[in-house]
Amino acid sequence: MIEYTNYIDNKGMIGIIRRTCNYVDARLVDHGFRVARMVSRLLERMGTYDTATARDISILAMFHDIGAYKTEEINRMLEFETCNVQEHSVYGYLFIKYFTPLTRLAPAVLFHHTPWCILENLEEVSEENKTVAQLLNITDRADVFMEKEGGSFPDFLRQMQTDGGKKYCPRIAKLLMGADFAETMPIQEEGEEEFWERIWNYPFTREEIQKYLNMVIYTIDFRSRHTVTHTMTTTSISYELAKRMGVTGQDLSDIYFGALLHDLGKIGIPVEILEFPGKLSPQAMRIMRTHVELTGRILGQDVEEKIRKIALRHHEKLDGSGYPKGIPGAELTMGERIVAVADIVSALAGTRSYKEAFPKERILSIMETMKADGLIDRDAVDKIASDFDEIMEETAGRCQPILDMYHGIQAEYLQIEGYMAYIGNN
């Protein structure tokens, strides 16, 4: 597949991921950021990890709650006395395991709410992951105690002193109770720049950048069973269509990357709207349409302007009737027009809560009507019509591994959920 990681550097990749997660629920990313900073400070005091590993553990801490899709579970997670919050731990584990370079550390996310008295006796968990899980656990609870419960850090330490090694590993608890660490609290504003410098100054490889971006994309698409492959379908159709229309080199790469980013903002759209079984109300449609604006906020200034425009203009129409800005065709580049056409074909060819996948004949009929009405690019529609079978065959091949992974994750979730229930009751 086409190379795209040259578009974005360490700082840009972290920025996009952080802003994306912010739209899942602002409480989560702010919480994750504070936990990561505490973990980073504890790692410094431990002095047992090299720079790259310390960076990776800090990133893991930042995204330790990435499996939390459901607001009702977020509410439970952000209570000090947690109960039955394993769903987000299991999904978080699976996302870290399959979609990031942090596979080795994924079990720490799975067990980050597991009491130490249970965790220390699990032979199947490595000592490294036991330590990291406890780093996540103790800092997670400290932050929730202070931010949600309104308690002070000294109050949390006093509670910890009465724990007796049941919830928390005594070795890590002792680090948190050190006078030099306590003096750094509260940490809401202090040391932010230093923290980010540690994260992005140690280089990520291109493979790592690609995996982190894939994590973001799959986090969005996997929120609904109807959108599992929408991003890759749109991206693949855009790529194949552009090639057949004579686009080459950097322009082709631009289209691929712009299409890949086009729906990032859907992370901020409630699942009940994404999966609403019928025509959306005007109010719900207004919310749905905000995904383009949210995509723009997520991208920020971390991608080139031409890529931003490709990503943000996929709902514009040639007659100026599209959204969000009503940009007329004269201002839309060929790349922007191609991705707009590909997005429509992807939506029509996929299932939704209110429809089955449309057959080829109906898709092409709708596209022809939109072309005749002056809404979408004539040449792109003609090429889709002439090469439809080949384009969709290539696209299906690219999407099959993602579908297989999605179904595999659902099956693995059920297995792990049972295992976590078992160890919690024994």
C-alpha positions as CSV (number, residue, x, y, z in Angstrom):
1,M,0.0,0.0,0.0
2,I,1.0,3.6,-0.6
3,E,3.5,5.2,1.9
4,Y,2.0,8.0,3.9
5,T,4.0,8.3,7.1
6,N,6.3,10.9,5.7
7,Y,3.4,13.4,6.1
8,I,3.6,13.6,9.9
9,D,6.3,13.8,12.6
10,N,6.4,12.7,16.2
11,K,4.8,15.8,17.6
12,G,2.1,15.9,15.0
13,M,1.1,12.3,15.5
14,I,0.8,12.7,19.3
15,G,-1.2,15.9,18.7
16,I,-3.7,14.2,16.4
17,I,-4.1,11.2,18.8
18,R,-4.6,13.4,21.8
19,R,-7.2,15.7,20.2
20,T,-9.0,12.6,18.8
21,C,-9.3,11.0,22.2
22,N,-10.5,14.4,23.6
23,Y,-13.7,14.0,21.6
24,V,-14.4,10.6,23.0
25,D,-14.9,12.3,26.3
26,A,-12.9,15.3,27.6
27,R,-12.8,13.8,31.0
28,L,-10.9,10.8,29.7
29,V,-8.1,12.6,27.9
30,D,-7.6,15.1,30.7
31,H,-7.6,12.2,33.2
32,G,-5.2,10.1,30.9
33,F,-2.9,13.1,30.6
34,R,-2.6,13.6,34.3
35,V,-2.1,9.9,34.9
36,A,0.6,9.8,32.3
37,R,2.5,12.7,33.9
38,M,2.4,11.0,37.3
39,V,3.5,7.7,35.8
40,S,6.3,9.6,34.0
41,R,7.5,11.0,37.3
42,L,7.4,7.7,39.0
43,L,9.4,6.1,36.2
44,E,12.1,8.8,36.7
45,R,12.3,7.9,40.4
46,M,12.4,4.2,39.7
47,G,15.3,4.7,37.3
48,T,15.1,1.2,35.8
49,Y,13.7,1.9,32.3
50,D,15.6,3.2,29.3
51,T,14.3,6.3,27.5
52,A,12.3,4.5,24.8
53,T,10.6,2.2,27.3
54,A,9.8,5.0,29.7
55,R,8.3,7.0,26.7
56,D,6.2,4.0,25.7
57,I,4.9,3.4,29.2
58,S,4.0,7.1,29.5
59,I,2.0,6.9,26.2
60,L,0.3,3.7,27.5
61,A,-0.7,5.7,30.5
62,M,-2.1,8.5,28.4
63,F,-4.3,6.0,26.5
64,H,-5.0,3.5,29.2
65,D,-8.8,4.2,29.0
66,I,-9.0,4.1,25.2
67,G,-11.4,1.2,25.4
68,A,-14.1,3.3,27.1
69,Y,-16.7,3.9,24.4
70,K,-19.8,4.1,26.6
71,T,-20.6,7.2,28.7
72,E,-22.3,5.1,31.4
73,E,-19.0,3.2,31.9
74,I,-17.0,6.4,31.9
75,N,-19.1,7.6,34.7
76,R,-18.4,4.4,36.7
77,M,-14.7,4.5,35.8
78,L,-14.4,8.0,37.3
79,E,-15.7,6.9,40.6
80,F,-13.1,6.3,43.3
81,E,-14.6,3.0,44.4
82,T,-14.8,1.2,41.0
83,C,-17.1,-1.7,40.4
84,N,-17.5,-3.8,37.3
85,V,-15.5,-1.6,34.9
86,Q,-13.7,-4.4,33.2
87,E,-15.3,-3.7,29.8
88,H,-13.1,-0.8,29.0
89,S,-10.0,-2.6,30.3
90,V,-10.6,-5.6,28.0
91,Y,-11.3,-3.4,24.9
92,G,-8.4,-1.2,25.8
93,Y,-6.1,-4.2,26.0
94,L,-7.3,-5.4,22.6
95,F,-6.8,-2.1,20.9
96,I,-3.3,-1.6,22.4
97,K,-2.5,-5.2,21.5
98,Y,-3.5,-5.1,17.9
99,F,-3.3,-1.5,16.8
100,T,-0.2,0.0,18.5
101,P,3.5,-0.7,18.8
102,L,2.8,-1.3,22.5
103,T,1.7,-4.9,22.2
104,R,4.2,-6.1,24.8
105,L,2.6,-3.8,27.4
106,A,-1.0,-4.4,26.5
107,P,-1.7,-6.8,29.5
108,A,-0.9,-3.8,31.8
109,V,-4.1,-2.1,30.5
110,L,-6.1,-5.3,30.9
111,F,-5.1,-5.6,34.6
112,H,-5.0,-1.9,35.6
113,H,-8.0,-2.2,37.8
114,T,-7.0,-5.6,39.2
115,P,-6.1,-5.5,43.0
116,W,-2.5,-6.3,43.8
117,C,-3.4,-9.2,46.0
118,I,-4.8,-10.9,42.9
119,L,-2.4,-9.6,40.3
120,E,0.8,-10.6,42.1
121,N,-0.2,-14.3,42.0
122,L,-1.1,-14.4,38.3
123,E,1.8,-16.5,36.8
124,E,0.7,-15.8,33.2
125,V,1.4,-12.1,33.7
126,S,5.0,-10.9,33.3
127,E,6.6,-9.0,36.1
128,E,7.0,-6.0,33.8
129,N,3.3,-5.9,33.1
130,K,2.4,-6.4,36.8
131,T,4.6,-3.3,37.6
132,V,3.1,-1.2,34.8
133,A,-0.4,-2.3,35.6
134,Q,0.1,-1.1,39.2
135,L,1.7,2.1,38.0
136,L,-1.5,2.7,36.1
137,N,-3.8,1.6,38.9
138,I,-2.3,3.7,41.7
139,T,-2.0,6.9,39.6
140,D,-5.4,6.4,38.1
141,R,-7.0,6.1,41.5
142,A,-4.9,9.1,42.9
143,D,-6.2,11.3,40.1
144,V,-9.8,10.2,40.4
145,F,-9.6,10.8,44.2
146,M,-8.4,14.3,43.7
147,E,-10.3,15.4,40.6
148,K,-13.6,13.6,41.0
149,E,-13.8,13.2,44.8
150,G,-12.3,16.5,45.6
151,G,-9.8,15.0,48.0
152,S,-6.2,16.1,48.6
153,F,-3.1,14.2,47.7
154,P,-2.1,13.8,51.4
155,D,-5.6,12.4,52.0
156,F,-5.1,9.8,49.3
157,L,-1.7,8.9,50.8
158,R,-3.3,8.3,54.1
159,Q,-5.9,6.0,52.6
160,M,-3.1,4.2,50.8
161,Q,-1.2,3.6,54.1
162,T,-4.1,1.6,55.4
163,D,-4.3,-0.6,52.3
164,G,-1.9,-3.2,53.6
165,G,-0.9,-4.4,50.1
166,K,-4.4,-5.4,49.0
167,K,-5.2,-2.9,46.2
168,Y,-1.7,-1.5,45.6
169,C,1.8,-2.9,45.2
170,P,3.7,-1.8,48.4
171,R,6.9,-1.0,46.4
172,I,5.1,1.4,44.1
173,A,2.9,2.9,46.9
174,K,6.2,3.7,48.7
175,L,7.4,5.6,45.7
176,L,4.2,7.7,45.6
177,M,4.5,8.4,49.3
178,G,8.0,9.7,49.0
179,A,8.4,13.3,50.2
180,D,10.0,14.4,46.9
181,F,7.1,13.1,44.9
182,A,4.4,14.5,47.2
183,E,6.0,18.0,46.8
184,T,5.2,17.9,43.1
185,M,1.4,17.7,43.7
186,P,-0.8,19.1,42.5
187,I,0.6,18.6,39.0
188,Q,-2.2,20.0,36.8
189,E,0.0,22.8,35.3
190,E,3.5,22.1,36.4
191,G,5.9,20.4,34.0
192,E,3.6,20.0,31.0
193,E,6.2,21.2,28.4
194,E,8.9,18.9,29.9
195,F,6.5,16.0,29.7
196,W,5.7,16.5,26.0
197,E,9.3,17.0,25.2
198,R,10.1,13.6,26.6
199,I,7.3,12.1,24.5
200,W,8.0,13.5,21.1
201,N,11.8,14.1,21.2
202,Y,12.6,10.4,21.2
203,P,11.9,9.4,17.6
204,F,9.1,7.2,16.5
205,T,9.8,4.9,13.6
206,R,7.5,5.2,10.5
207,E,6.0,1.9,11.4
208,E,5.2,3.2,14.9
209,I,3.6,6.3,13.5
210,Q,1.5,4.2,11.1
211,K,0.3,1.9,13.9
212,Y,-0.7,4.8,16.1
213,L,-2.7,6.5,13.3
214,N,-4.3,3.1,12.6
215,M,-5.3,2.9,16.3
216,V,-7.2,6.2,15.9
217,I,-8.9,5.2,12.7
218,Y,-10.0,1.8,14.0
219,T,-11.1,3.3,17.3
220,I,-13.5,5.5,15.3
221,D,-14.7,2.9,12.8
222,F,-15.1,0.1,15.3
223,R,-17.6,2.2,17.4
224,S,-20.4,0.9,15.2
225,R,-20.6,-2.5,13.5
226,H,-21.8,-0.7,10.4
227,T,-18.7,1.5,10.0
228,V,-16.0,-1.1,10.6
229,T,-14.4,-0.7,7.1
230,H,-15.8,2.7,6.0
231,T,-12.6,4.6,6.3
232,M,-10.5,2.0,4.5
233,T,-13.3,1.5,1.8
234,T,-13.4,5.2,1.1
235,T,-9.6,5.4,1.1
236,S,-9.2,2.5,-1.2
237,I,-11.9,3.6,-3.6
238,S,-10.3,7.1,-3.7
239,Y,-6.9,5.6,-4.4
240,E,-8.1,3.2,-7.1
241,L,-10.3,5.9,-8.7
242,A,-7.5,8.5,-8.7
243,K,-5.1,6.0,-10.3
244,R,-7.5,5.3,-13.1
245,M,-8.1,9.0,-13.7
246,G,-4.3,9.5,-14.3
247,V,-3.3,10.8,-10.9
248,T,0.2,9.9,-10.0
249,G,3.1,10.6,-7.6
250,Q,2.6,13.1,-4.8
251,D,-0.9,14.0,-5.8
252,L,-2.0,10.3,-5.5
253,S,-0.3,10.1,-2.1
254,D,-2.2,13.3,-1.0
255,I,-5.5,11.8,-2.0
256,Y,-4.8,8.6,-0.1
257,F,-3.8,10.4,3.1
258,G,-6.6,12.9,3.0
259,A,-9.2,10.1,2.5
260,L,-7.6,8.2,5.4
261,L,-8.2,11.2,7.8
262,H,-11.6,12.3,6.4
263,D,-13.9,11.0,9.2
264,L,-11.8,11.5,12.3
265,G,-14.4,13.8,13.7
266,K,-17.0,11.0,14.0
267,I,-15.3,10.0,17.3
268,G,-17.3,13.0,18.7
269,I,-20.7,11.8,17.4
270,P,-22.8,9.8,19.8
271,V,-23.1,6.1,18.9
272,E,-26.9,6.4,19.2
273,I,-26.8,8.8,16.2
274,L,-24.4,6.7,14.2
275,E,-26.6,3.7,14.6
276,F,-30.0,5.4,14.6
277,P,-32.3,3.0,12.6
278,G,-33.9,5.4,10.3
279,K,-33.9,9.0,9.0
280,L,-32.3,11.4,11.4
281,S,-34.2,14.3,12.9
282,P,-33.0,17.7,11.8
283,Q,-31.4,18.2,15.2
284,A,-29.6,14.8,15.0
285,M,-28.5,15.6,11.4
286,R,-27.0,18.9,12.6
287,I,-25.0,17.0,15.2
288,M,-23.9,14.4,12.6
289,R,-22.7,17.1,10.2
290,T,-20.5,18.6,12.9
291,H,-18.1,15.6,12.3
292,V,-16.4,17.7,9.6
293,E,-15.7,20.6,11.9
294,L,-14.5,18.2,14.6
295,T,-12.1,16.6,12.0
296,G,-10.7,20.0,11.3
297,R,-10.1,20.6,15.0
298,I,-8.4,17.2,15.4
299,L,-6.1,17.8,12.5
300,G,-5.1,21.2,13.8
301,Q,-2.0,22.4,12.1
302,D,-0.3,19.0,12.1
303,V,-1.0,18.2,8.4
304,E,-0.4,20.2,5.3
305,E,-3.2,22.5,4.1
306,K,-3.9,20.5,0.9
307,I,-4.4,17.3,3.0
308,R,-6.7,19.2,5.4
309,K,-8.9,20.3,2.5
310,I,-9.1,16.9,1.0
311,A,-10.2,15.5,4.4
312,L,-12.6,18.4,5.2
313,R,-14.4,18.8,1.8
314,H,-15.8,15.3,1.2
315,H,-19.4,16.6,1.8
316,E,-19.1,19.6,-0.5
317,K,-21.1,19.6,-3.7
318,L,-20.3,21.2,-7.1
319,D,-23.3,23.4,-7.0
320,G,-22.4,24.8,-3.6
321,S,-25.2,23.0,-1.8
322,G,-22.8,20.8,0.3
323,Y,-21.5,21.3,3.8
324,P,-20.0,22.6,6.0
325,K,-19.0,25.6,3.9
326,G,-21.0,25.4,0.7
327,I,-17.9,25.6,-1.4
328,P,-18.7,25.7,-5.2
329,G,-17.1,23.3,-7.7
330,A,-14.8,25.9,-9.1
331,E,-12.9,25.9,-5.8
332,L,-12.8,22.1,-5.4
333,T,-9.6,20.3,-6.6
334,M,-9.7,17.0,-8.4
335,G,-8.5,15.2,-5.3
336,E,-11.3,16.8,-3.2
337,R,-13.8,15.8,-5.8
338,I,-12.5,12.2,-6.0
339,V,-12.7,11.6,-2.3
340,A,-16.3,13.1,-2.2
341,V,-17.4,10.6,-4.8
342,A,-15.5,7.7,-3.1
343,D,-17.2,8.6,0.3
344,I,-20.7,8.3,-1.3
345,V,-19.9,5.0,-3.0
346,S,-18.5,3.6,0.3
347,A,-21.7,4.7,2.2
348,L,-24.0,3.2,-0.5
349,A,-22.0,-0.1,-0.7
350,G,-21.9,-0.5,3.1
351,T,-24.6,-1.5,5.6
352,R,-26.1,1.0,7.9
353,S,-28.5,0.6,10.8
354,Y,-31.3,1.7,8.5
355,K,-30.3,-0.1,5.3
356,E,-28.5,-3.1,3.7
357,A,-25.7,-2.7,1.3
358,F,-26.9,-1.4,-2.1
359,P,-26.3,-3.5,-5.2
360,K,-24.1,-2.3,-8.0
361,E,-26.9,-1.2,-10.2
362,R,-28.6,1.0,-7.6
363,I,-25.3,2.5,-6.6
364,L,-24.5,3.5,-10.1
365,S,-28.0,4.8,-10.7
366,I,-27.7,7.1,-7.7
367,M,-24.3,8.3,-8.8
368,E,-25.6,9.0,-12.3
369,T,-28.5,11.0,-10.9
370,M,-26.2,13.1,-8.7
371,K,-23.9,13.7,-11.7
372,A,-26.8,14.8,-13.8
373,D,-27.9,17.2,-11.0
374,G,-24.5,18.8,-11.0
375,L,-23.6,17.7,-7.5
376,I,-20.5,15.5,-8.1
377,D,-17.7,15.3,-10.6
378,R,-18.7,13.9,-14.0
379,D,-15.4,12.3,-14.9
380,A,-15.1,10.5,-11.5
381,V,-18.6,9.1,-11.8
382,D,-17.9,7.9,-15.4
383,K,-14.7,6.1,-14.2
384,I,-16.5,4.5,-11.3
385,A,-19.2,3.2,-13.7
386,S,-16.6,1.8,-16.2
387,D,-14.3,0.2,-13.6
388,F,-16.7,-0.5,-10.7
389,D,-16.1,-4.2,-10.4
390,E,-12.3,-3.9,-10.5
391,I,-12.2,-1.0,-8.0
392,M,-14.6,-2.8,-5.5
393,E,-12.6,-6.1,-5.8
394,E,-9.4,-4.3,-4.9
395,T,-11.2,-2.6,-2.1
396,A,-12.7,-5.8,-0.7
397,G,-9.3,-7.3,-0.6
398,R,-7.9,-4.4,1.4
399,C,-10.8,-4.5,3.8
400,Q,-11.0,-8.2,4.5
401,P,-8.1,-8.2,7.1
402,I,-9.9,-5.4,9.0
403,L,-13.2,-7.3,9.0
404,D,-11.4,-10.4,10.2
405,M,-9.7,-8.5,12.9
406,Y,-13.0,-6.9,14.0
407,H,-14.7,-10.2,14.3
408,G,-11.7,-11.7,16.0
409,I,-11.6,-8.9,18.6
410,Q,-15.3,-9.4,19.4
411,A,-14.7,-13.2,19.9
412,E,-11.6,-12.6,22.0
413,Y,-13.4,-10.0,24.1
414,L,-15.9,-12.6,25.2
415,Q,-13.2,-15.0,26.1
416,I,-11.2,-12.5,28.1
417,E,-14.3,-11.1,29.8
418,G,-15.0,-14.6,31.1
419,Y,-11.4,-15.0,32.3
420,M,-11.4,-11.6,34.1
421,A,-14.7,-12.6,35.9
422,Y,-13.1,-15.9,36.9
423,I,-10.0,-14.4,38.5
424,G,-12.1,-11.7,40.2
425,N,-14.2,-14.4,41.9
426,N,-11.4,-16.8,42.9
